[in-house]
Amino acid sequence: MSEQRLQKVLAAAGVDSRRKCEELILDGAVRVNRKVVDKLPAFVDPEKDLITVNGRKIHAAQKVYFLLNKPTGVICTNRDPHGRKKAIDLVSARERIFCVGRLDADTTGIIILTNDSELANRLAHPRYGLAKTYVVRVKGEIAGERIEKLKRGIWLAEGKTGRASVKILKRGHKESLIEVTIRQGLNRQVRRMLAKVGLPVRTLTRTRIGKLSSRGLGVGNFRALTKAEVAYLKKATAG
Ligand code: URA
C-alpha cells in the first residue's frame, strides 16, 4: 500500500474525525515506529508502520464496499449542517465510509459506499468513466430529434457532454420513460441534459454502474459488494 497522510489513516481507523486527528498529532499524542510525530504533513504506510495514539496501537481499517439503493430525500455527503438524512446513515458499517460520487437528493438508485479512497478516486475519474444507466420519467413526448441530440452530446456550462446511449422504454403524449447511459458524472447531468432538449425530468433512478445493478435490492436497502464485484471495479479502473 502507498504512503498516506497520517491524519487520514487515523480517521479511517476510527480514531476520530480528520480534523481532530490533526490536533492529536500536533499535541504529540501520535507515534510512528515509536517516534513522536507532531508536525504536518506526515505520511505513513498503514500496513508497514507501527502507529500509536496515546500509547494504543491503531489497526489499519479493513476496506469495505457496499451498494445502497438510495431513496429520495437522502443526501450523499458525510456532513450536513441542515441535519438531513444521509446515505451513510442507511448502511450499517463500523468503518468510516463515504459515497463514491453523488446522487441528487431527489434521485433514487444505486450508489457505492466505501472507505477505500483510492478506488473511490479512480471510479470518480473521468478517464475510467464506468457507464452509468438511469431510468428517467420525463414530461412530454419523445421526438426522434430530441433523442438524437441526447445521443450526440449536449452543450452544458462545462462543455459538451460525451455520447450517450438512449433507449425509449415507454412513449406517451404527456409523459415518457427512457433509459439513458452516460460515462461522466457532472453535477445534475441527466436532469440538465434532458431539460436542454425540452424534456423535464419527473423521476430519476440509477439502475446500473458498470456491471453492478439494482436488481434484487429494494429502495432503502444495501448489501456488501461481493469479492468478484470489488475485483471487477478495481480491474475496470486499473492502469
Ligand atoms: N444526473 C442527475 O441529474 N442527477 C443525479 O442524481 C445523477 C445523474
Residues whose N, C-alpha, C, O or C-beta is under 5 A from the ligand:
A	BS01	URA	R102 L103 D104 T107 R188 Q189 V190 R191 R192
